[in-house]
Amino acid sequence: MRVLITGSSGQIGTNLGLALMERGDQVVGIDRRPNTWTDKIKTIPLDLLTAKAEDFPKGPFDVVVHLAAHAKVYELVESPHRALENVTTCFAVLDYARRNGLPFIFGSSREVYGDIIRHVTDEAAADFVVAESPYSASKIAGEAFIYSYAECYGLPYLVFRFSNVYGRFDNDLDRMERVLPLFIRRIARDEPIVVYGKQKVFDFTYVDDCIDGVCRGIDALVSGKVRNQTINVAYGQGSTLVDAVNIIALALNKAPKVTYEPPRPGEVMRYVADISKARELLGYDPQTPLTAGIPKSIQWAREHGDI
C-alpha cells in the first residue's frame, strides 16, 4: 500500500509512518519541518498554507492521512489565527484528495465534543453549534468540509477523533508542551508543576493503541470494508490529572511539587470516549492503561536523554 501522511514529523505521524513501513507499506510524508526523530520516512518539505496543486507529490497513492495541525488548545486561544491555519491546511489536502480520487483520513479530536459532563461520549454526541475553543472550531470545520466532500464528490473518508495521545516521540517540548511529557520531565528534575483544573478527567491513549486503530482504519477504508465513518480512537477509560501525576511520581520514585490552578479558557474539563464503534467496525482493542503507558513513556524519555 502507498500512503501519504501530512504532519509526518509529528508524534502520531512519525509513529504511523514507521509502523506502516515496518509492515511493508510505502510511505511519503509532508511536513514543513524536518523529522527530528528518524530519517527513515521520506519527507517532502512543504508548507500546506501556501502550497499550490503542483507542489504536492504526484504519487500514485492509495490513501491520504491528514494529521498536520496546530494541536495545543490554549496556544490557539492565545493565537487564534493558528486555528484558521488548521482549516486552510485541511482544505488544501482534502482538495488534493478530491482531485486525485484518493480516500481521505482525518485526524480530528475529542475537543469537538466540548466540555461534556457525562462520563461516556459517543460519536453522535458532538454538538457543532457551540465550539469551546478556536482549536475545537478548527476541527469541527475540517470535519464539516470532509462530510461535504463526501456528499458532493463521493469522496470516501474516515474521521478519527483522537484523545490525549501520549508516548513515544511526544517529548519535543521545545516545539509543543504536551502535559504528560512535561510532567514527567519536571517531576524527574524535582521541578514544580502546575495542574490547571484539578478535577479534569481525560481519556489518555497510549500511542501504540492509537496507531493500531489508524492502521486498521487505513486497511478498512482502502479495501472498501468501512467508509464514511467518524470514529473515536481512545482507551475508553478516564483518569484525572491528579491520577497521572501520582502514577508519574510513583514510577519515578519522586515527591511531586504540585500547584493547582483553575482551568484556562477553552480547556475541556471532562472526556471519556465510547469506543464501541471502533471495536465493532475495526476490531480495535486498546491494550495499554495509563498505569502501563506512563512507565513506558518514562523509559522512552530515559533512553533518549530527556530525563
C-alpha positions in Angstrom: 0.0 0.0 0.0 1.2 3.6 -0.8 0.3 6.1 1.9 0.7 9.8 2.0 0.9 11.3 5.5 0.7 15.0 6.3 2.3 16.1 9.6 4.7 13.2 9.2 7.2 14.8 11.5 4.8 14.9 14.5 4.2 12.3 17.1 1.3 10.4 15.5 2.7 10.9 12.0 6.1 9.6 12.9 4.8 6.5 14.8 2.3 5.8 12.0 4.9 6.1 9.2 7.3 3.8 10.9 4.6 1.3 11.7 3.3 1.2 8.1 6.9 0.8 6.8 7.6 -2.0 9.2 4.7 -4.0 7.8 5.9 -3.3 4.2 3.9 -0.3 3.1 5.4 2.6 1.1 5.2 5.9 2.9 5.7 9.5 1.8 5.4 12.3 4.3 4.7 16.0 4.0 5.8 18.4 6.7 7.1 22.0 6.9 9.8 20.9 9.4 12.3 18.1 9.3 11.6 14.9 11.4 13.9 15.1 14.5 13.2 11.5 15.4 14.0 9.5 12.3 15.3 9.8 8.8 13.5 6.6 7.7 10.4 8.4 6.5 10.7 10.0 3.1 9.6 13.6 3.8 8.7 16.3 1.3 9.3 19.8 2.9 6.1 21.7 2.1 4.1 24.4 3.9 0.5 23.5 3.3 -0.6 27.1 3.9 0.9 28.3 0.7 1.2 25.1 -1.3 -0.2 25.1 -4.8 -1.6 22.0 -6.6 1.6 21.4 -8.4 3.6 21.4 -5.2 2.0 18.2 -3.9 3.7 14.8 -4.6 2.4 13.1 -7.8 2.0 9.7 -6.2 0.4 7.4 -7.0 -1.1 6.8 -3.6 -3.8 4.6 -2.2 -4.8 6.9 0.7 -4.1 10.2 2.3 -3.8 10.6 6.1 -4.1 14.2 7.1 -2.5 14.8 10.6 -0.9 18.2 10.1 -2.3 20.7 12.6 -1.5 23.2 15.4 -2.7 21.0 18.3 -2.2 22.9 21.6 -5.6 24.1 22.7 -4.6 27.0 24.9 -1.9 28.2 22.5 -4.7 28.6 19.9 -6.7 30.6 22.4 -3.8 32.9 22.6 -3.1 32.9 18.9 -6.4 32.1 17.1 -5.0 32.7 13.6 -3.4 29.2 14.1 -6.9 27.7 14.2 -7.7 29.2 10.8 -4.4 27.8 9.5 -5.7 24.3 10.6 -8.8 24.8 8.4 -6.7 26.1 5.5 -4.3 23.2 5.5 -7.1 20.7 5.9 -8.9 22.2 2.9 -5.7 22.1 0.8 -5.1 18.4 1.5 -8.8 17.5 1.1 -9.0 19.1 -2.3 -5.8 17.3 -3.3 -7.5 14.1 -2.4 -10.6 15.1 -4.4 -8.5 15.9 -7.5 -6.7 12.6 -7.3 -9.6 10.4 -6.3 -8.0 9.3 -3.0 -9.7 8.1 0.1 -9.1 10.6 3.0 -8.4 10.0 6.7 -8.6 13.0 9.0 -7.0 13.3 12.5 -9.7 15.1 14.4 -10.0 15.5 18.2 -12.2 14.8 21.2 -12.2 18.6 21.5 -15.1 18.7 19.1 -17.4 17.4 21.9 -16.7 20.4 24.0 -17.0 20.4 27.8 -19.3 17.4 28.3 -20.0 16.4 31.9 -21.3 12.9 31.3 -18.8 10.0 31.6 -19.2 8.5 28.2 -19.3 10.2 24.8 -20.2 8.5 21.5 -19.7 9.9 18.0 -23.3 11.1 17.7 -23.0 13.3 20.8 -20.9 16.1 19.2 -22.7 19.5 19.2 -21.4 21.6 16.4 -23.5 24.6 17.4 -21.0 25.7 20.1 -17.2 25.3 19.9 -15.4 25.5 23.2 -12.2 26.9 21.7 -10.6 28.0 18.4 -8.9 24.7 18.2 -12.2 22.7 18.5 -13.7 25.1 15.9 -10.9 24.2 13.5 -11.5 20.5 13.9 -15.3 21.0 13.5 -14.7 23.0 10.3 -12.3 20.3 9.0 -14.9 17.6 9.6 -17.6 19.7 8.0 -15.6 20.1 4.8 -14.9 16.4 4.7 -18.6 15.5 5.1 -19.5 18.0 2.4 -16.9 16.5 0.0 -18.3 13.0 0.6 -21.8 14.3 -0.3 -20.8 16.4 -3.3 -17.9 14.4 -4.8 -18.3 10.9 -3.4 -15.0 11.1 -1.5 -14.5 8.1 0.8 -13.3 9.1 4.3 -12.7 8.1 7.9 -12.6 10.7 10.6 -10.7 9.7 13.8 -11.3 11.6 16.9 -8.1 11.2 19.0 -7.9 11.7 22.7 -4.8 12.7 24.6 -2.4 10.6 22.7 0.9 10.1 24.6 4.1 8.0 24.4 7.0 7.6 22.0 8.0 10.8 20.1 5.8 13.1 22.2 8.6 14.8 24.3 9.6 17.5 21.9 8.8 20.2 24.5 10.7 22.9 22.6 8.0 22.7 20.0 4.9 21.9 22.0 4.3 21.3 25.7 2.2 18.1 26.0 1.1 17.6 29.5 2.4 14.1 30.3 5.9 14.5 29.0 6.0 18.0 30.6 5.1 16.5 33.9 7.5 13.6 33.5 10.4 15.9 32.8 9.7 18.3 35.6 8.9 15.7 38.3 12.1 13.8 37.3 14.1 17.0 37.8 12.3 17.9 41.1 10.9 21.0 39.3 7.4 22.4 40.2 4.4 21.7 38.0 1.0 23.4 37.7 -2.2 21.4 37.2 -4.8 23.6 35.5 -8.0 22.0 36.7 -7.7 19.5 39.5 -10.9 17.8 38.5 -10.1 17.3 34.8 -10.8 13.8 33.6 -9.2 12.7 30.3 -9.1 9.6 28.2 -5.3 9.1 27.8 -4.4 7.0 24.8 -1.1 5.3 24.5 0.4 5.8 21.1 0.6 2.2 20.1 -3.1 1.8 20.6 -3.8 4.9 18.6 -1.6 3.7 15.7 -3.2 0.3 15.8 -6.6 1.9 15.3 -5.4 4.1 12.5 -3.7 1.2 10.7 -6.9 -0.8 11.0 -8.8 2.2 9.6 -6.4 2.6 6.6 -6.9 -1.1 5.7 -10.7 -1.0 6.1 -11.0 2.2 4.1 -8.7 1.2 1.2 -10.4 -2.2 0.9 -13.8 -0.7 0.9 -15.0 -2.6 4.0 -15.6 0.6 6.0 -16.1 4.1 4.7 -17.6 7.4 5.6 -17.5 6.9 9.3 -16.5 9.1 12.3 -14.8 7.0 15.0 -13.4 7.6 18.5 -9.9 6.3 19.0 -9.1 6.3 22.7 -8.5 3.9 25.6 -12.1 4.1 26.8 -11.5 5.0 30.5 -11.0 8.3 32.2 -8.2 9.4 34.6 -7.8 12.7 36.3 -4.6 14.8 36.0 -4.1 14.1 39.7 -4.1 10.3 38.8 -1.5 11.0 36.1 0.7 13.0 38.5 0.6 10.2 41.1 1.4 7.5 38.6 4.4 9.5 37.3 5.7 10.2 40.8 5.4 6.6 41.8 7.2 5.4 38.6 10.0 8.0 39.2 10.0 7.5 43.0 9.7 11.2 43.4 7.5 13.5 45.6 5.9 15.9 43.1 5.8 19.7 43.8 2.3 20.5 42.6 0.3 23.7 42.4 -3.3 23.6 41.4 -4.9 26.4 39.4 -8.3 26.9 37.8 -8.6 25.6 34.2 -7.6 28.1 31.4 -10.1 29.4 28.8 -11.0 26.9 26.1 -9.9 23.8 28.1 -12.3 20.9 28.4 -12.8 19.5 31.9 -14.1 16.0 31.2 -14.0 13.5 28.4 -14.2 9.7 28.3 -14.7 8.1 24.9 -17.2 5.5 23.9 -15.0 3.2 21.7 -17.7 0.6 20.9 -17.9 1.8 17.3 -14.1 1.3 16.8 -14.4 -2.1 18.3 -17.3 -3.1 16.1 -16.1 -1.7 12.8 -12.3 -2.1 13.1 -11.7 -4.8 15.7 -10.0 -2.1 17.8 -8.9 -3.3 21.2 -6.6 -1.0 23.2 -4.2 -2.7 25.4 -2.4 0.0 27.4 -3.9 1.6 30.5 -2.3 4.7 31.9 -0.7 2.7 34.7 1.3 0.8 32.0 1.7 3.6 29.4 3.3 6.1 31.7 6.2 3.7 32.7 6.7 3.0 29.0 6.8 6.8 28.4 9.3 7.3 31.2 11.6 4.5 29.8 11.5 6.1 26.4 12.4 9.5 27.9 15.3 7.9 29.7 16.6 6.1 26.7 16.6 9.4 24.7 18.2 11.6 27.4 15.1 13.6 28.2 15.3 12.8 32.0 
